[in-house]
Amino acid sequence: MTRILLVEDEAALARALAQGLRDERYAVDIADNGEDGLWAARSGEHDLLVLDLQLPRIPGLEVCRRLRKDGNHLPILMLTARDTTADVVTGLDAGANDYLVKPFAFAELLARLRALLRVGTRATGVELTAGDLRLDAKGHRVWRGATEIAVTTKELQLLEYLLRHKGQVVARQKLIDALWEHDDDPESNALEVHVASLRRKVDRGAEVALLHTVRGAGYVLREPGR
């Protein structure tokens, strides 16, 4: 699931945008100031940042500058009430990939997000692999060797996340935070049920298991022989 970080200090606008994005099947995290937004953006958990220009604690321009100075290439759509050429140029020079002037139509916001996400997808590749396991992130299809595997939406999200963090042990809570909305707590053993089902589908009948449980630490999807 595509995860968007929304940094906006106008509470009503933030709530409305977040709800609209969730209705479009995006996962959304919200920060209401630049300091918290910068911390969240550095976590590596998001696919795109929607960033207001005028923020308390750390202004949006400075958040952009610090992320780019870190070498962080997270796509950034800047929201601004300023539409002069100088202000737009300043924002783009600070590291924003695109900008949107308030007030704006939600449909235009979605179009700009899709455009930025397409660029990110081309950069990272839409096909994720581990050995003979393949996931088509755009087409939502999975294969082990020549055999296509039928997976649920949540299993697909879980597999995509583990493939994007291939070789890394991912903690249980980190997976829960990534796969479920923060206000939508899963059942206590929901993650384990999904992992068990996905493991049966991915590793059943295969010579080499790819999905592993690291007791007390989390889960990892490993390339064969590693």
C-alpha atoms as one frame of an Amber mdcrd trajectory, in Angstrom:
protein
   0.000   0.000   0.000   1.314   3.431  -0.931   2.002   5.434   2.226   1.823
   9.231   2.194   3.121  11.594   4.850   0.975  14.729   5.126   2.556  17.621
   7.017  -0.112  20.290   7.463  -0.864  22.459  10.498  -4.421  23.409   9.497
  -6.248  20.643  11.360  -9.484  20.745   9.367  -7.661  20.678   6.040  -5.382
  17.884   7.192  -8.342  15.758   8.294 -10.202  16.357   5.030  -7.185  15.558
   2.856  -6.312  12.472   4.872  -9.854  11.120   4.624  -9.974  11.773   0.894
  -6.650  10.027   0.356  -7.700   7.059   2.474 -10.869   6.789   0.401  -8.535
   6.467  -2.592  -6.775   3.554  -0.819  -3.662   5.412   0.278  -2.283   4.991
   3.783  -1.780   8.408   5.381   0.243   9.627   8.342  -0.187  13.208   9.568
   2.216  15.615  11.270   1.128  19.130  12.250   4.543  20.782  12.468   7.835
  20.762  10.602   9.857  19.145  13.365   7.635  16.073  13.605   7.268  16.010
   9.841  11.027  15.974   9.316  11.448  13.148  11.816   8.729  11.091  10.120
  10.098  11.766   6.627  13.496  10.481   7.704  11.997   7.169   8.874  11.977
   5.718   5.361   8.384   4.491   5.785   6.744   6.728   3.192   6.456   6.835
  -0.586   5.629  10.532  -0.880   5.552  13.691   1.238   2.830  16.338   1.000
   4.336  19.339   2.752   2.805  22.680   3.669   5.069  25.692   3.210   4.039
  27.545   6.368   4.612  25.303   9.386   5.388  25.841  13.076   8.782  24.857
  14.542  10.496  24.206  11.199   9.185  25.839   7.989   8.408  23.636   4.999
  11.276  25.057   2.944  13.751  24.130   5.661  12.274  20.617   5.923  12.917
  20.239   2.180  16.453  21.529   2.438  17.363  19.231   5.331  15.928  16.146
   3.633  17.835  16.830   0.435  20.997  17.578   2.392  20.570  14.130   3.997
  20.460  12.587   0.529  16.781  11.750   0.982  15.025  11.492  -2.414  11.458
  11.135  -1.118   9.139  12.829  -3.664   7.787  16.085  -2.219   4.632  17.935
  -3.204   4.617  21.333  -1.549   1.371  23.087  -0.598   1.542  26.857  -0.573
  -0.727  29.878  -0.380   1.895  31.835  -2.327   1.701  31.706  -6.104   4.352
  34.211  -7.171   7.085  32.959  -9.464   9.771  33.771  -6.898   8.065  31.701
  -4.199   7.577  28.752  -6.551  11.206  28.859  -7.679  12.373  29.050  -4.057
  10.356  25.953  -3.201  11.630  23.966  -6.158  15.211  25.040  -5.464  14.808
  23.866  -1.864  14.104  20.361  -3.146  10.358  20.107  -3.786   9.399  18.086
  -6.849   6.119  19.897  -7.452   3.865  22.472  -5.837   0.155  23.156  -5.490
  -1.321  26.538  -4.641  -4.115  26.744  -2.071  -7.043  26.548  -2.514  -6.929
  23.605  -4.908  -9.259  20.937  -6.256  -8.793  17.525  -4.667  -8.801  15.948
  -8.145  -5.752  18.038  -9.060  -3.971  16.948  -5.892  -4.607  13.304  -6.805
  -3.320  13.837 -10.332  -0.114  15.424  -9.100   0.395  12.649  -6.532  -0.062
   9.997  -9.213   2.488  11.733 -11.424   5.066  11.901  -8.628   4.426   8.296
  -7.625   4.913   7.146 -11.237   8.341   8.741 -11.205   9.140   6.982  -7.942
   7.902   3.674  -9.340  10.096   3.964 -12.417  13.072   4.665 -10.175  12.543
   1.673  -7.927  11.029  -0.725 -10.469   7.532  -2.155 -10.409   8.716  -5.784
 -10.353  10.185  -6.954  -7.061  12.050 -10.250  -6.848  13.730 -12.671  -4.452
  15.087 -15.782  -6.125  12.277 -17.166  -8.286   9.635 -15.148  -6.428   8.264
 -12.194  -8.401   5.752  -9.533  -7.490   4.267  -7.163 -10.056   3.540  -4.168
  -7.831   1.599  -2.361 -10.551  -0.482  -5.342 -11.669  -0.881  -6.804  -8.159
   0.241 -10.290  -9.210   2.666 -12.774  -7.631   4.565 -15.765  -9.048   6.850
 -18.418  -7.592   8.726 -19.741 -10.577   6.194 -20.213 -13.378   3.257 -20.639
 -10.996   1.055 -17.647 -10.257   0.005 -17.354  -6.602  -3.382 -16.014  -5.535
  -2.964 -13.667  -2.568  -5.308 -11.441  -0.607  -4.894  -7.666  -0.569  -3.289
  -7.729   2.883  -0.955 -10.590   1.883   0.070  -8.612  -1.184   0.835  -5.557
   0.955   2.819  -7.684   3.398   4.821  -9.359   0.651   5.529  -6.059  -1.101
   6.782  -4.514   2.128   9.068  -7.459   2.889  10.406  -7.495  -0.678  11.168
  -3.776  -0.508  13.101  -4.522   2.709  14.608  -7.759   1.404  17.263  -9.232
   3.667  16.274  -6.974   6.572  14.621  -8.293   9.722  11.423  -6.261  10.068
   9.947  -5.976  13.552   6.351  -7.037  14.150   5.265  -3.539  15.223   6.896
  -1.974  12.182   4.848  -4.232   9.912   1.662  -3.396  11.801   2.375   0.323
  11.475   3.022  -0.076   7.745   0.040  -2.298   6.905  -2.698  -0.919   9.116
  -3.888   2.626   9.602  -2.866   4.009  12.982  -6.517   4.331  14.020  -7.400
   0.834  12.755  -5.850  -1.573  15.237  -5.671  -5.158  13.959  -6.693  -8.162
  16.001  -3.894  -9.266  18.316  -2.789 -12.158  16.094  -3.862 -10.745  12.715
  -0.305 -10.219  11.487   0.735 -13.734  12.440  -2.281 -15.175  10.600  -1.406
 -13.255   7.437   2.259 -14.239   7.655   1.378 -17.904   8.115  -1.000 -17.855
   5.144   1.505 -16.040   2.950   4.281 -18.451   3.940   2.147 -21.427   2.929
   1.445 -19.884  -0.451   4.977 -18.660  -1.181   7.086 -21.522   0.227   4.820
 -24.568  -0.049   6.418 -27.132  -2.356   9.497 -24.975  -2.980  12.994 -26.328
  -2.474  14.104 -23.177  -0.654  12.037 -21.226   1.889  12.154 -17.451   1.462
   9.988 -16.114   4.303  11.469 -16.626   7.759  10.533 -15.816  11.347  13.366
 -14.490  13.492  12.242 -15.359  16.992  11.933 -12.316  19.213  12.898  -9.960
  16.376  10.394 -10.139  13.511  10.243 -11.428   9.955  12.616 -11.435   7.010
  12.401 -12.369   3.337  15.791 -13.660   2.224  17.305 -14.451  -1.150  18.210
 -18.165  -1.506  21.617 -18.915  -0.031  21.683 -15.815   2.178
